[in-house]
C-alpha cells in the first residue's frame, strides 16, 4: 500500500494541499497581507526604539499588542464554533487595515508619540485576539481531505515564515531610506489581497448552521474541561505557554542587540529578523514534506532544545555572523515547536470544539507573549539583555527535556486516536519514527 506514496515526487507531497482552490486563494491573500504585517511590526519596533532608546518601552508596546489575546481569544474561540468563520475573518481583516491607516496618518502628519503607538498596538491586539483562532479554525474548514491537514498547517506556517523572511528585509531598507510611515501604508494596502481572496472563495453552508447555542460562559467552560482533562492537549498547551513566556521574547530585544551589541542600525535589525525568518521557513518546509504525523512529538522535543541553544548562542555573541547563525537555529526550532504542536492538536480535537481549543492554543502561543515581552524588557533594564536571554534559554531547555521525558506516555494515548480516525493507515502498525 505504501508504494503509490513512495512514487510521488517530493514536490507533489510538499505542495499537495495547494490542489484545493479555496486553499490556494487563502494562501495567496494571506501571503501578501502577512508581508505587510511583518513590515509594520519591524517598523513599529524600530520607531519605538528610535523615539525613546528604551528597551523597557519596547516591552511595553509588545505587551500592549499581545495582552488582548490572553483576554479575548477564549471568546473568539466560542464565536468560531458558532458563527460563519469567513464573515468573521472579513470583519477582523478590515479592522486591521483601518488600524494601519491610522498609524500611517499619525506618522506622516508628524504628530506621532509613544502613547499613540501603545494605543494603536492595543487596538491591533484586540483585532488579532479574534482573528488568529478564527483563522486557524477556518484553515481546517477549507481542507477537504483530513490526510492533507498536516501539510496544510505546515504550508500555512511556511507562508507566515516566508513573509517573515521578506517583510523585515524590505522594512529595514524602507525604514533606512524613506522612514517607518511607508511600511505602515504598504501594510494597509496589503489587507486588500486577503479581503479579495476571502470574497472569491466558494464555500458550502457553514458547519455551524442550525447548531444549538448556549451561553458563551457555558460553552467556554465545556471547552476548558475538554482541553485540560485530555493529557496530550494539556501537555502541548503548557509547553507552548512556557516557550512563549520565556523564549519568544527574544524578538523584543533584537533592536537592542542590533544597536548596542553589534553596533548596527536598521539594516542590521532587518538582517537579524530575516535570519530568524529563514530558519523558521526551513523548519516549516521540512514539516510540510512529512508524509505522516508519526514522530511529531519527538520533533517538538528536539526543536525546543534547538531553540534554547539558538537563543543562548545569540545572547553570548558579539559577532554579526555568529548572531545570524544563532537566530537561524532559533527560528528553526521555534516554528517546529509551534507548527508541530498545532498539527497534533488539529488532528486529535473534536470538530465541534475546534474553535475553542485553538483559542486556547492562541492564548498559549500569543497570549503568554505579552507577559514575556514585558518581563524581558524590564529584566533587560536591570541585568542586561544578554543575561535576560540566557535565563529564557535555560527555561526552554528544561521544558524540552521534560516534554521528551513525558513523550512515551503521551504517544501511548495519541497513537490509538490517529489509528481510529484513519489518519494513520499503512503506517499504523509501524513503530513511531
TORMAR-409297 format. One record per residue (C-alpha): x, y negated, z negated; residue number from 1. Coordinates in pm, 1 decimal, m for minus. Each point is the difference from the previous one (the first is absolute). Layout:
<sites>
SITE        X        Y        Z  nr
SITE        X        Y        Z NUM
...
</sites>
This chain:
<sites>
SITE        X        Y        Z  nr
SITE      0.0      0.0      0.0   1
SITE    287.5   m235.8    m64.9   2
SITE    146.1     16.8    352.2   3
SITE   m234.5   m256.7    167.4   4
SITE    105.0   m251.2   m264.4   5
SITE    364.9     84.5     54.1   6
SITE    m37.7    m67.7    371.6   7
SITE   m123.0   m354.9    m56.1   8
SITE    256.5   m268.2     59.9   9
SITE    118.1   m190.6   m304.1  10
SITE   m147.8   m313.7    155.1  11
SITE   m349.8    147.8     31.8  12
SITE     14.2    112.8   m362.1  13
SITE    125.5   m336.7   m115.2  14
SITE   m271.4   m199.2    180.4  15
SITE   m289.5    246.9      1.0  16
SITE   m244.2   m226.7   m191.4  17
SITE     35.3   m265.1    272.6  18
SITE   m206.3    208.4    240.9  19
SITE   m306.9   m138.7   m183.6  20
SITE   m129.2   m325.7    152.9  21
SITE   m117.7   m155.6   m326.2  22
SITE    328.8     80.3   m168.9  23
SITE    195.0   m155.2    289.2  24
SITE   m204.4   m318.2    m34.4  25
SITE     54.7     m1.6   m373.7  26
SITE    375.4     42.5     39.7  27
SITE     26.5   m269.0    268.8  28
SITE   m192.1   m260.8   m197.6  29
SITE    170.7     73.6   m329.6  30
SITE    345.6      3.1    159.5  31
SITE    m35.8   m359.3    115.7  32
SITE   m164.9   m118.4   m320.5  33
SITE    254.3    162.1   m231.0  34
SITE    293.1   m162.1    176.7  35
SITE   m162.4   m332.4    m83.1  36
SITE    m60.5    111.4   m357.6  37
SITE    367.2     86.1    m54.3  38
SITE    103.7   m328.1    159.9  39
SITE   m219.8   m187.7   m244.8  40
SITE    124.6    198.1   m298.3  41
SITE    365.5    m67.7     81.0  42
SITE    m65.5   m368.0     76.5  43
SITE   m197.3    m35.2   m323.1  44
SITE    279.7    148.0   m212.1  45
SITE    261.8   m219.5    162.3  46
SITE   m218.4   m310.8    m31.3  47
SITE    m51.0     60.5   m372.3  48
SITE    370.8     49.7    m60.1  49
SITE     93.6   m300.0    217.5  50
SITE   m239.3   m227.1   m188.7  51
SITE     85.8    122.4   m349.7  52
SITE    320.2    206.8     m1.8  53
SITE   m169.8    209.9   m267.4  54
SITE     m6.5    380.2    m16.1  55
SITE   m269.8    m35.3   m267.1  56
SITE   m233.4   m187.3    239.0  57
SITE     62.2    262.2    266.9  58
SITE   m135.8    246.3   m252.7  59
SITE   m297.6   m225.2    m76.2  60
SITE   m100.0    m26.2    366.8  61
SITE     41.9    375.7     41.8  62
SITE   m214.1     54.1   m308.2  63
SITE   m274.0   m230.7    132.9  64
SITE    m15.3    177.8    335.5  65
SITE    m20.3    347.8   m151.5  66
SITE   m187.6    m18.9   m332.4  67
SITE   m345.8    m18.0    167.6  68
SITE     61.1    351.5    132.2  69
SITE     19.6    132.2   m353.2  70
SITE   m324.9   m176.6    m91.8  71
SITE   m218.7     35.8    309.6  72
SITE    110.8    309.4    193.6  73
SITE   m214.5    241.9   m208.0  74
SITE   m309.1   m199.1    103.3  75
SITE    123.7      8.4    360.0  76
SITE     20.3    378.7    m22.9  77
SITE   m365.7     21.1   m101.2  78
SITE    m97.1   m227.2    290.5  79
SITE    204.8    213.9    240.4  80
SITE   m200.4    303.6   m111.2  81
SITE   m339.1   m164.9     54.6  82
SITE     24.6   m266.7    277.7  83
SITE    109.8    m12.1    363.7  84
SITE    380.2    m12.5    m10.8  85
SITE     44.7   m166.9    339.8  86
SITE   m225.7   m288.8   m100.6  87
SITE    188.6    m39.6   m326.1  88
SITE    333.8     m5.1    183.7  89
SITE   m116.8   m267.5    243.3  90
SITE    m94.9   m215.9   m298.2  91
SITE    331.3     46.7   m183.2  92
SITE    210.9    m63.4    310.2  93
SITE   m191.1   m319.1     82.1  94
SITE     52.8   m128.9   m354.4  95
SITE    371.7     79.3     15.3  96
SITE     25.0   m198.2    323.3  97
SITE   m158.5   m302.6   m168.0  98
SITE    253.2     25.1   m284.5  99
SITE    288.7    m10.7    249.8 100
SITE   m155.0   m303.8    170.3 101
SITE    m24.5   m182.0   m334.2 102
SITE    360.6     83.9    m81.8 103
SITE    124.0   m127.7    337.5 104
SITE   m201.8   m320.2    m36.7 105
SITE    151.9    m71.2   m340.9 106
SITE    353.6     47.2    133.7 107
SITE    m39.7   m207.8    314.9 108
SITE   m177.2   m279.7   m186.3 109
SITE    301.3    m29.2   m229.6 110
SITE   m213.6     38.9   m312.5 111
SITE    108.9    352.4    m92.0 112
SITE     85.0     55.9   m366.2 113
SITE     77.0    309.7   m201.9 114
SITE   m345.4      8.1   m156.9 115
SITE   m148.4     10.5    352.7 116
SITE    207.3    309.7     71.9 117
SITE   m111.0    164.7   m323.8 118
SITE   m368.4    m79.3     64.9 119
SITE      4.1    116.4    362.4 120
SITE    191.2    312.9    m98.9 121
SITE   m275.5     71.7   m251.7 122
SITE   m266.1    m42.7    270.7 123
SITE    178.7    240.4    234.3 124
SITE     44.7    241.9   m287.9 125
SITE   m376.5     15.3    m54.9 126
SITE    m57.1     62.1    371.2 127
SITE    263.3    275.0      8.7 128
SITE   m146.2    161.6   m311.9 129
SITE   m306.9     80.4    207.2 130
SITE    169.6     45.4    336.5 131
SITE    261.0    264.5    m86.2 132
SITE   m215.4    278.4   m152.4 133
SITE   m272.0    m59.0    259.2 134
SITE    253.9     17.0    283.6 135
SITE    158.0    318.0   m134.0 136
SITE   m340.7    165.3    m25.4 137
SITE    m90.9   m122.7    349.8 138
SITE    305.4    169.5    156.1 139
SITE   m138.4    339.6    m98.9 140
SITE   m341.0    m93.0    141.4 141
SITE    142.2    m45.6    352.4 142
SITE    200.0    326.6     m2.2 143
SITE   m211.4    277.9    149.5 144
SITE    227.5    296.0    m78.3 145
SITE    106.4     37.9   m363.0 146
SITE    320.5    172.3    115.3 147
SITE    107.1   m334.0    148.1 148
SITE    m52.5   m180.8   m329.5 149
SITE    357.3     25.5   m124.6 150
SITE    132.5   m113.7    336.7 151
SITE   m243.1   m294.8      9.4 152
SITE     98.6   m113.3   m349.6 153
SITE    370.2     28.0     83.3 154
SITE    m45.9   m189.0    328.1 155
SITE   m194.2   m264.9   m188.2 156
SITE    291.0    m32.9   m241.1 157
SITE    238.7     m9.6    297.0 158
SITE   m200.0   m289.3    138.6 159
SITE     28.4   m184.4   m330.4 160
SITE    372.3     59.1    m15.1 161
SITE     50.9    m89.4    365.0 162
SITE   m166.5   m331.6    m76.3 163
SITE    221.1    m27.7   m306.2 164
SITE    300.7     50.0    226.1 165
SITE   m104.0   m264.1    252.8 166
SITE   m175.9   m255.9   m221.3 167
SITE    284.2    m90.5   m238.9 168
SITE    251.9    m24.9    284.6 169
SITE   m220.8   m237.7    196.5 170
SITE    m91.7   m191.1   m315.3 171
SITE    364.3    m46.3    m96.2 172
SITE     75.7   m151.4    340.8 173
SITE   m311.0   m219.9      2.6 174
SITE     46.8   m126.1   m354.7 175
SITE    357.7    m97.2     77.7 176
SITE    m87.6   m171.4    330.4 177
SITE   m356.4   m132.5    m33.0 178
SITE   m104.2     30.6   m364.8 179
SITE   m241.3    220.5   m194.0 180
SITE   m318.8   m156.1    141.5 181
SITE     43.1    164.2    340.8 182
SITE     m5.6    343.5   m164.6 183
SITE   m329.7    m81.4   m170.5 184
SITE   m156.5   m114.9    329.6 185
SITE    108.9    315.5    181.9 186
SITE   m139.2    214.1   m279.8 187
SITE   m339.0   m171.5     28.8 188
SITE     m7.2     66.7    375.3 189
SITE    102.5    363.6    m48.0 190
SITE   m324.3     80.0   m185.3 191
SITE   m190.7    m43.8    327.4 192
SITE    155.0    324.1    126.0 193
SITE   m139.7    215.1   m279.4 194
SITE   m341.3   m171.4     13.7 195
SITE    m27.3     71.9    373.1 196
SITE    114.0    360.3    m50.8 197
SITE   m259.8     63.3   m270.7 198
SITE   m274.8   m149.3    216.8 199
SITE    100.1    219.9    297.6 200
SITE    m19.5    331.9   m187.9 201
SITE   m277.6    246.2     82.8 202
SITE   m115.0    153.8   m325.3 203
SITE   m288.9    223.9    m95.4 204
SITE   m239.5    m72.3   m284.9 205
SITE    165.9    m94.8   m325.2 206
SITE     66.1    307.8   m217.6 207
SITE   m157.1   m191.5   m287.5 208
SITE   m331.6    m54.8    177.3 209
SITE   m286.0    113.6   m223.4 210
SITE    228.6     87.2   m289.8 211
SITE   m155.0    m36.1   m344.5 212
SITE    149.8   m296.6   m182.6 213
SITE     42.8    m33.6   m372.0 214
SITE    141.0   m279.4   m212.0 215
SITE    352.9   m103.2     88.5 216
SITE    125.8     71.9   m351.9 217
SITE   m151.3    349.1      6.8 218
SITE    160.3     85.8    334.4 219
SITE    331.6   m142.7   m117.3 220
SITE     m3.5    218.3   m311.8 221
SITE    m79.7    303.9    212.7 222
SITE    301.8    m73.3    220.2 223
SITE    227.6    m48.6   m300.9 224
SITE   m103.7    330.3   m153.5 225
SITE     53.5    180.1    329.4 226
SITE    345.7   m149.9     59.6 227
SITE    145.5     34.5   m347.9 228
SITE   m146.2    340.0    m84.6 229
SITE    176.1    150.4    304.9 230
SITE    369.0     45.3    m84.5 231
SITE    152.1    m42.8    350.9 232
SITE   m184.6   m328.4     60.6 233
SITE     86.3   m127.9   m347.3 234
SITE    368.6     91.7     37.2 235
SITE     30.0   m172.6    336.7 236
SITE   m174.1   m314.3   m122.4 237
SITE    227.0    m18.0   m306.0 238
SITE    314.5     47.0    212.2 239
SITE    m99.9   m270.0    248.2 240
SITE    m92.6   m232.2   m288.1 241
SITE    343.0     33.4   m160.1 242
SITE    181.8    m43.7    332.4 243
SITE   m200.3   m313.9     74.2 244
SITE     56.8   m140.3   m347.6 245
SITE    375.0     59.0    m24.1 246
SITE    133.3     58.5    352.4 247
SITE   m195.7   m203.3    254.1 248
SITE     70.8   m338.3   m170.0 249
SITE    346.5      8.9    156.2 250
SITE   m159.8   m187.9    293.2 251
SITE    m73.6   m298.8   m225.9 252
SITE    369.7    m41.5    m78.3 253
SITE    134.6     41.0    354.0 254
SITE      5.3   m380.3     59.0 255
SITE    213.8    m37.3   m312.7 256
SITE    251.5    260.9    119.0 257
SITE      2.2   m151.8    350.4 258
SITE     89.1   m346.4   m126.6 259
SITE    186.2     48.2   m327.1 260
SITE    175.5    337.1     35.8 261
SITE     59.3     24.5    375.6 262
SITE     32.4   m378.1     50.0 263
SITE   m235.2     m0.5    300.0 264
SITE   m315.3   m177.1    110.5 265
SITE   m332.3     74.5    170.3 266
SITE    173.9    216.5    262.0 267
SITE    157.6    216.5   m269.5 268
SITE   m334.8     34.5   m176.2 269
SITE   m161.8    107.6    327.3 270
SITE    272.6    256.5     67.1 271
SITE    m36.0    150.5   m347.8 272
SITE   m376.4     33.8     31.5 273
SITE     44.3    145.1    349.0 274
SITE    240.1    262.3   m136.0 275
SITE   m260.6    116.1   m249.9 276
SITE   m255.4      3.6    280.5 277
SITE    229.3    206.8    221.4 278
SITE     43.1    259.9   m271.3 279
SITE   m375.0      9.0    m54.1 280
SITE    m64.4     39.8    373.4 281
SITE    239.4    293.6     17.3 282
SITE   m172.8    152.4   m300.3 283
SITE   m348.8    m26.5    147.0 284
SITE    103.4    133.2    339.4 285
SITE    148.5    309.3   m161.1 286
SITE   m325.7     46.0   m190.5 287
SITE   m205.4    m39.3    318.1 288
SITE    201.4    275.9    167.6 289
SITE    m98.2    253.9   m266.6 290
SITE   m230.4    276.6    118.5 291
SITE   m135.6     84.4   m345.0 292
SITE    m59.4   m146.0   m343.0 293
SITE    206.3    282.0   m150.3 294
SITE    305.2   m132.2   m180.0 295
SITE   m129.3   m354.0    m47.1 296
SITE     24.4     26.6   m378.4 297
SITE    369.7     80.4     17.0 298
SITE     44.9   m279.8    253.3 299
SITE   m159.3   m248.5   m241.6 300
SITE    231.5    103.7   m283.7 301
SITE    312.2    m30.8    217.7 302
SITE   m119.2   m332.1    140.5 303
SITE    m44.0   m142.1   m349.7 304
SITE    359.7     88.2    m85.6 305
SITE    119.5   m148.0    332.6 306
SITE   m184.2   m323.3    m71.6 307
SITE    154.2    m21.4   m348.3 308
SITE    353.3     46.1    134.4 309
SITE    m62.2   m259.0    272.1 310
SITE   m117.6   m261.7   m249.6 311
SITE    299.9     68.9   m222.8 312
SITE    238.1    m35.4    294.7 313
SITE   m157.3   m331.4    100.2 314
SITE     19.1   m129.4   m357.3 315
SITE    372.3     72.5    m22.2 316
SITE     99.9   m115.8    349.6 317
SITE    167.7   m330.6     82.6 318
SITE     58.9     93.3    365.7 319
SITE   m261.8    m61.3    269.3 320
SITE     62.4    327.8    184.6 321
SITE    m29.4    205.2   m318.1 322
SITE   m312.2   m192.0   m101.0 323
SITE   m162.7     65.2    337.6 324
SITE     77.3    373.0    m23.2 325
SITE   m136.8     14.7   m355.0 326
SITE   m325.9   m164.0    108.0 327
SITE    m35.5    242.7    290.5 328
SITE     12.4    283.4   m255.0 329
SITE   m240.3   m186.2   m229.2 330
SITE   m252.6    m58.2    276.2 331
SITE     29.4    360.8    117.9 332
SITE    m66.5    139.9   m345.3 333
SITE   m275.9   m243.8    m91.8 334
SITE   m213.7     60.1    306.9 335
SITE     33.3    377.3    m22.3 336
SITE   m123.6    m12.5   m358.3 337
SITE   m299.0   m219.3     87.4 338
SITE    m95.8    153.3    336.9 339
SITE     53.5    354.9   m122.8 340
SITE   m213.7    m66.9   m307.5 341
SITE   m268.2   m158.9    218.6 342
SITE     m7.5    305.5    227.9 343
SITE    m38.8    245.1   m286.9 344
SITE   m277.3   m205.1   m159.5 345
SITE   m191.9    m48.7    325.7 346
SITE      3.0    372.7     71.4 347
SITE   m117.9    126.8   m339.2 348
SITE   m261.9   m255.4   m108.5 349
SITE   m372.8     43.6     56.8 350
SITE   m141.8   m218.0    276.7 351
SITE   m267.2   m167.8   m212.2 352
SITE    268.0   m118.2   m243.9 353
SITE    264.4    m97.3    254.7 354
SITE    m43.5   m374.9    m33.9 355
SITE     23.3      8.5   m376.6 356
SITE    305.6    226.1    m16.3 357
SITE    176.3   m210.6    262.7 358
SITE    m83.6   m309.4   m202.3 359
SITE    179.2    160.2   m296.0 360
SITE    292.3     73.9    230.2 361
SITE     m4.4   m364.3    106.0 362
SITE      2.5   m100.8   m367.3 363
SITE    295.7    229.6    m60.8 364
SITE    194.4   m120.4    303.2 365
SITE    m92.7   m367.9     24.6 366
SITE   m180.8    m68.9   m327.5 367
SITE    301.9     83.0   m216.6 368
SITE    232.8   m205.2    219.2 369
SITE    m94.0   m340.9   m147.4 370
SITE    101.2    112.1   m346.5 371
SITE    325.7    125.7    148.4 372
SITE     54.0   m321.9    196.2 373
SITE    m68.2   m219.3   m300.0 374
SITE    213.7    218.0   m224.0 375
SITE    287.1     12.0    248.0 376
SITE     m3.4   m377.7     46.4 377
SITE     m5.5    m55.7   m375.5 378
SITE    263.3    262.1    m76.8 379
SITE    228.1   m127.6    278.2 380
SITE     m1.9   m342.2   m162.9 381
SITE    115.7    155.0   m328.6 382
SITE    246.8    279.1     87.6 383
SITE     61.7    m71.4    369.5 384
SITE   m135.0    159.8    320.4 385
SITE    252.8    285.1     17.6 386
SITE    m75.2    138.8   m345.5 387
SITE   m372.1    m40.7     65.0 388
SITE     18.9    220.2    309.4 389
SITE    217.0    258.4   m176.6 390
SITE   m265.1     42.8   m269.0 391
SITE   m264.0     49.2    269.7 392
SITE    219.1    253.1    181.0 393
SITE     44.9    201.7   m320.6 394
SITE   m377.0     12.1    m52.3 395
SITE    m58.5    119.1    357.9 396
SITE    265.6    268.7    m36.7 397
SITE   m161.7    130.6   m318.6 398
SITE   m342.8      1.2    168.6 399
SITE    131.1    196.6    298.4 400
SITE    166.4    263.0   m218.0 401
SITE   m312.9     40.5   m215.8 402
SITE   m222.0     38.4    308.3 403
SITE    237.4    263.2    139.4 404
SITE    m18.3    187.5   m331.5 405
SITE   m381.8      5.0     12.5 406
SITE    m18.3     85.3    369.6 407
SITE    m39.6    381.5    m25.0 408
SITE   m308.9    m39.3   m219.7 409
SITE   m148.4   m265.1    230.1 410
SITE     67.2    210.5    308.9 411
SITE   m182.0    294.5   m155.0 412
SITE   m314.4   m214.9    m31.7 413
SITE     16.9   m174.1    339.2 414
SITE     98.5    287.3    226.5 415
SITE   m326.9    199.1    m30.6 416
SITE   m194.4   m318.2     76.8 417
SITE    189.9    m48.9    325.6 418
SITE    m62.8    361.9     96.4 419
SITE   m373.4    m19.4    m80.9 420
SITE    m39.3   m323.6    195.2 421
SITE    166.5    152.1    305.6 422
SITE    270.9   m265.3     10.8 423
SITE    265.0    271.4    m32.7 424
SITE    m66.5    277.2    249.3 425
SITE    278.5    215.9    133.4 426
SITE    230.6   m143.3   m265.4 427
SITE   m240.0     97.7   m281.2 428
SITE    188.0    314.4    m92.7 429
SITE    345.8   m150.1     33.1 430
SITE    189.5   m131.1   m301.1 431
SITE     16.4   m378.5    m35.9 432
SITE    273.1   m153.6    211.6 433
</sites>
